[in-house]
């Protein structure tokens, strides 16, 4: 009785755990990827590092305490000397403000760069999701073809004598069967690889079923050729890199000024029975005689020039990219809408199978029909992937990728 209760408890507990880990739609998978993907998680950690760098830049130098004590002798007797100074560093030329501005610019630039990397990671993951669904569709097609080929092959092998034509048919079928077996094994291996990585990207141990994968490609969108790309993360990163270079020049200009250390001093001297107490002010600073950081300023100015050229090029590239992706998307959309869809192809496939079972079509036509069907599906899937890649790259360029969902 106790063992039965334990089995029931474990079963219910296991089902409860499984129920908490149900991924039933493509957008649930996408949301988990956005939250838990290793690249995205690492980028979040990197952002926190740059945020901490701003706090580091705000730090002020600590006061400097200098103590010196000496013992000696003279004609008058033993000599004891102690000197104490407390100096504080004043950063002239606005060093601290420039340092803070540079750290803040670095943070903004890094956030734009990581945003671009995160968006590319999302696109790559979406393409993997589509590919996994396609693999799920392709495996049954190959298996059905294998089943049909094996039926014909068994029929041929049962015959006591074979004509030369039938012998060729048998050899051809064996080649086709072996080829399709390798293709099925290859697809199964690809399926395992894709499922494993997508599960890893989700950051969960959930079972990724076919229903949680995108079934269709969004072919309803229309875009203008002059689509705005000012929210493109790569373009924003280039613009912020220019601001970062300018902040670097400001810091180098402030570094042209020396730091000033100033503070009170106290000196005590005792000779035999007499003693002397002295107080005063100590000032320490570098004399800008040999250099005033001309090399640092020259380097920073060249970095501004390089960042300006980079921004100009990325602006041009962004306009070309958005036009190219829109053109690709429209071409794929037109092609996918005009060719036969999956349902029509399966209907034709069933008709061919029915004719084959009635013995109306030859073996060579059966092999060719299956080959053509699989080849068409592969071509259609390539077009679907092309349309998906183009659509999500357009979302990336116009800055809308964050709020977009899968069908």
C-alpha positions in Angstrom: 0.0 0.0 0.0 2.8 2.4 1.0 4.7 1.5 -2.3 1.6 2.2 -4.4 1.1 5.6 -2.7 4.7 6.4 -3.4 4.4 5.5 -7.1 1.2 7.6 -7.4 2.9 10.6 -5.6 6.0 10.4 -7.9 3.7 10.2 -11.0 1.6 13.2 -10.0 4.8 15.2 -9.1 6.4 14.3 -12.4 3.2 15.3 -14.3 3.1 18.6 -12.3 6.6 19.4 -13.3 5.9 18.6 -16.9 2.7 20.7 -16.8 4.8 23.6 -15.7 7.1 23.2 -18.7 4.6 23.3 -21.6 5.8 25.3 -24.7 2.8 25.2 -27.1 3.4 28.2 -29.4 6.3 29.6 -31.4 6.0 33.0 -29.6 6.5 31.2 -26.2 9.7 29.8 -27.6 10.7 33.2 -28.9 10.0 34.9 -25.6 12.1 32.3 -23.7 15.0 32.8 -26.2 14.9 36.5 -25.8 15.1 36.0 -22.0 17.6 33.1 -21.7 19.7 32.8 -24.8 23.4 32.6 -23.7 24.5 35.5 -26.0 21.7 37.7 -24.7 22.4 36.8 -21.1 26.1 37.5 -21.6 25.3 40.9 -23.2 23.2 41.8 -20.2 26.1 41.0 -17.9 28.4 43.1 -20.1 26.1 46.1 -19.9 26.3 45.9 -16.1 30.1 46.0 -16.3 29.9 49.2 -18.4 27.4 50.6 -15.9 29.9 50.0 -13.1 32.5 51.8 -15.2 30.5 55.0 -14.9 30.7 54.7 -11.1 34.4 54.1 -11.4 34.8 57.3 -13.5 33.0 59.3 -10.8 35.5 58.4 -8.1 37.7 61.2 -6.8 41.4 60.7 -5.8 42.0 60.1 -2.1 44.1 62.6 0.0 47.8 61.8 0.2 49.4 61.6 3.6 53.3 61.9 3.7 55.2 61.3 6.9 59.0 61.5 7.2 61.0 61.0 10.4 64.8 61.2 10.7 67.4 60.9 13.6 70.9 62.3 13.5 73.6 64.1 15.5 75.3 67.4 15.4 77.8 69.5 17.4 74.8 70.7 19.5 73.7 67.2 20.2 71.2 64.6 18.9 68.8 65.8 16.2 65.2 64.5 15.8 63.2 65.7 12.7 59.6 64.8 11.8 57.7 66.2 8.7 54.0 65.5 8.0 52.0 66.7 5.0 48.5 66.1 3.9 47.8 66.9 0.3 44.6 66.6 -1.8 44.7 66.2 -5.6 42.6 68.7 -7.7 42.1 67.4 -11.3 42.5 70.6 -13.4 41.0 71.0 -16.8 37.8 69.2 -16.1 39.3 65.7 -16.1 36.6 64.1 -13.9 33.7 65.5 -15.9 35.4 64.4 -19.1 36.1 61.0 -17.7 32.4 60.5 -16.6 31.2 61.6 -20.0 33.6 59.1 -21.7 32.3 56.3 -19.5 28.7 57.2 -20.2 29.4 57.3 -24.0 31.1 53.9 -23.7 28.0 52.6 -21.9 25.6 53.9 -24.6 27.7 52.6 -27.4 28.1 49.1 -25.8 24.3 49.0 -25.4 23.7 49.7 -29.1 26.3 47.1 -30.1 24.8 44.5 -27.8 21.3 45.3 -29.1 22.6 44.6 -32.6 24.1 41.3 -31.5 20.9 40.4 -29.7 18.8 41.1 -32.7 21.0 39.0 -35.0 20.8 36.2 -32.4 17.0 36.4 -32.5 17.0 36.2 -36.3 19.3 33.2 -36.3 17.1 31.4 -33.8 14.0 32.1 -35.8 15.6 30.6 -38.8 16.6 27.5 -36.8 12.9 27.2 -35.6 11.7 27.3 -39.2 14.3 24.8 -40.3 13.4 22.4 -37.5 9.8 22.5 -38.6 10.9 21.8 -42.2 12.9 18.8 -41.0 9.8 17.5 -39.3 8.0 17.8 -42.6 10.7 16.3 -44.7 11.4 13.1 -42.7 7.9 11.6 -43.4 8.2 12.3 -47.1 11.5 10.4 -47.3 10.0 7.6 -45.1 6.9 7.3 -47.4 9.2 7.2 -50.4 11.2 4.4 -48.7 8.1 2.5 -48.0 6.9 2.7 -51.6 10.3 1.8 -53.0 10.6 -1.2 -50.6 7.2 -2.5 -51.6 8.2 -2.4 -55.3 11.6 -4.0 -54.4 9.9 -6.9 -52.5 7.6 -7.5 -55.5 10.5 -7.6 -57.9 12.5 -10.0 -55.6 9.6 -12.4 -55.4 9.7 -13.0 -59.1 11.6 -16.2 -60.1 13.0 -14.7 -63.3 13.6 -11.0 -64.2 13.9 -9.4 -67.6 16.8 -7.0 -68.1 14.5 -4.1 -67.6 13.3 -5.4 -64.3 16.8 -6.1 -63.2 17.7 -2.5 -63.9 14.6 -1.4 -62.0 15.7 -3.5 -59.0 19.2 -2.0 -59.0 17.8 1.5 -59.4 15.5 1.0 -56.5 18.2 -0.3 -54.3 20.3 2.7 -55.0 17.3 5.0 -54.3 16.5 3.1 -51.0 20.1 3.4 -49.8 20.3 7.1 -50.8 17.0 7.9 -49.0 18.1 5.9 -45.9 21.2 8.2 -45.7 19.0 11.2 -46.2 16.7 10.2 -43.3 19.6 9.5 -41.0 21.1 12.9 -41.9 17.7 14.7 -41.2 17.3 12.9 -37.9 20.8 14.0 -36.9 19.9 17.6 -37.9 16.7 17.4 -36.0 18.5 16.3 -32.8 21.1 19.1 -33.2 18.4 21.8 -33.8 16.2 20.6 -30.9 19.1 20.4 -28.5 20.3 23.9 -29.3 16.9 25.5 -29.3 16.2 23.9 -25.9 19.5 25.3 -24.7 18.6 28.7 -26.1 15.3 28.7 -24.2 17.1 28.0 -21.0 14.7 25.3 -20.0 14.3 21.5 -20.1 11.0 21.7 -21.9 10.1 19.3 -24.7 10.1 21.2 -28.0 7.3 19.7 -30.1 6.4 20.5 -33.7 3.4 22.5 -32.6 5.7 25.0 -30.9 7.4 25.7 -34.2 6.3 28.4 -36.7 4.1 26.7 -39.4 3.8 29.6 -41.9 5.8 32.5 -43.2 4.3 36.0 -43.0 3.7 37.0 -46.6 1.3 39.9 -45.9 3.7 42.7 -45.3 4.4 45.6 -47.7 7.2 48.0 -47.3 8.2 51.3 -49.0 11.5 51.4 -50.7 12.5 54.6 -48.7 11.8 52.9 -45.4 13.4 54.8 -42.5 16.4 53.2 -40.8 17.2 55.8 -38.2 16.4 53.3 -35.4 18.7 50.6 -36.8 20.9 49.5 -34.0 24.1 49.3 -36.1 23.5 52.8 -37.3 22.9 54.0 -33.7 26.1 52.2 -32.6 28.1 54.0 -35.3 26.6 57.4 -34.3 27.3 56.7 -30.7 30.9 55.7 -31.6 31.4 59.1 -33.1 30.2 60.7 -29.8 32.5 58.4 -27.9 35.4 59.5 -30.0 34.5 63.2 -29.3 34.4 62.4 -25.6 37.8 60.8 -25.9 39.1 64.1 -27.4 37.7 66.1 -24.6 39.4 63.8 -22.1 42.7 64.2 -23.9 42.3 67.9 -23.8 41.7 67.9 -20.1 44.7 65.6 -19.7 46.8 68.5 -21.1 46.4 70.2 -17.7 48.6 68.9 -14.8 47.0 67.8 -11.6 47.5 70.1 -8.6 48.3 68.6 -5.1 47.9 71.0 -2.3 47.6 70.7 1.5 49.1 71.7 4.9 52.5 70.7 6.2 53.9 70.4 9.7 57.5 69.9 10.7 58.9 69.2 14.1 62.7 69.5 14.9 64.4 68.8 18.2 68.1 69.6 18.8 69.4 68.7 22.3 67.1 70.7 24.6 65.6 73.0 22.0 62.8 72.3 19.6 61.2 74.0 16.5 57.6 73.7 15.2 56.9 74.7 11.6 53.6 74.8 9.7 53.0 75.7 6.0 51.4 74.7 2.7 52.8 72.2 0.2 52.0 72.4 -3.5 53.0 69.7 -6.0 52.3 69.8 -9.8 53.9 68.7 -13.0 55.4 71.5 -15.1 54.1 71.3 -18.7 57.5 71.9 -20.2 58.3 68.8 -22.2 54.8 68.0 -23.4 51.2 69.1 -23.1 49.7 65.8 -24.3 49.8 66.8 -27.9 50.2 63.2 -29.0 47.0 62.1 -27.1 45.0 64.9 -28.6 46.2 64.2 -32.1 45.3 60.5 -31.7 41.9 61.3 -30.4 41.3 63.7 -33.4 42.1 60.9 -35.8 39.7 58.6 -34.0 37.0 61.2 -34.6 37.8 61.2 -38.3 37.7 57.4 -38.5 34.4 57.3 -36.6 33.0 59.9 -38.9 33.9 57.9 -42.0 32.5 54.8 -40.5 29.2 56.5 -39.7 29.0 57.9 -43.2 29.6 54.4 -44.7 27.1 52.7 -42.5 24.4 55.2 -43.4 24.9 54.4 -47.0 25.1 50.7 -46.3 21.9 50.8 -44.3 19.9 52.4 -47.1 21.3 49.8 -49.6 20.6 46.9 -47.1 17.0 47.9 -46.5 16.3 48.2 -50.3 18.0 44.9 -50.9 16.0 43.0 -48.1 12.7 44.6 -49.3 13.4 43.5 -52.8 14.3 40.0 -51.7 11.2 39.7 -49.5 8.9 40.9 -52.3 10.5 38.4 -54.8 10.1 35.5 -52.3 6.6 36.5 -51.5 5.5 36.6 -55.1 7.1 33.2 -55.8 5.6 31.5 -52.7 2.2 32.9 -53.5 2.2 31.7 -57.1 3.6 28.1 -56.7 1.6 25.2 -55.3 1.2 25.2 -51.5 1.7 22.2 -49.2 -1.9 21.1 -49.2 -2.1 20.9 -53.0 1.2 19.0 -53.2 0.1 16.5 -50.7 -3.2 16.0 -52.7 -1.2 15.3 -55.9 1.1 13.0 -53.9 -1.8 10.9 -52.7 -3.2 10.7 -56.3 0.1 9.4 -57.5 0.3 6.9 -54.7 -3.2 5.7 -55.6 -2.3 5.3 -59.3 0.8 3.4 -58.3 -1.1 1.0 -56.1 -3.4 0.2 -59.0 -0.4 -0.6 -61.2 -1.1 2.2 -63.7 2.3 3.9 -63.6 5.8 2.5 -64.0 8.5 2.1 -61.4 10.6 4.8 -62.9 7.8 7.2 -62.7 7.2 6.4 -59.1 10.9 7.1 -58.3 10.8 10.3 -60.3 7.6 11.5 -58.8 8.9 11.0 -55.2 12.2 12.7 -56.1 10.4 15.6 -57.7 8.1 16.0 -54.7 11.0 16.1 -52.2 13.0 18.4 -54.4 10.0 20.8 -54.6 9.6 20.8 -50.9 13.3 21.5 -50.4 13.1 24.4 -52.9 10.0 25.8 -51.3 11.6 25.6 -47.8 14.6 27.5 -49.2 12.3 30.2 -50.4 10.5 30.3 -47.0 13.8 30.7 -45.2 14.8 33.4 -47.6 11.5 35.3 -47.0 11.8 34.8 -43.2 15.3 36.1 -43.2 14.5 39.1 -45.3 11.4 40.0 -43.3 13.2 39.9 -39.9 16.2 41.8 -41.3 13.8 44.5 -42.4 12.4 44.6 -38.8 15.9 44.9 -37.6 16.7 47.8 -39.9 13.6 49.8 -39.1 13.9 49.1 -35.3 10.7 47.1 -34.9 12.1 43.7 -34.3 11.6 43.9 -30.5 7.8 44.0 -30.7 7.3 41.6 -33.6 5.8 38.1 -33.2 5.8 34.9 -35.2 2.7 33.6 -37.0 
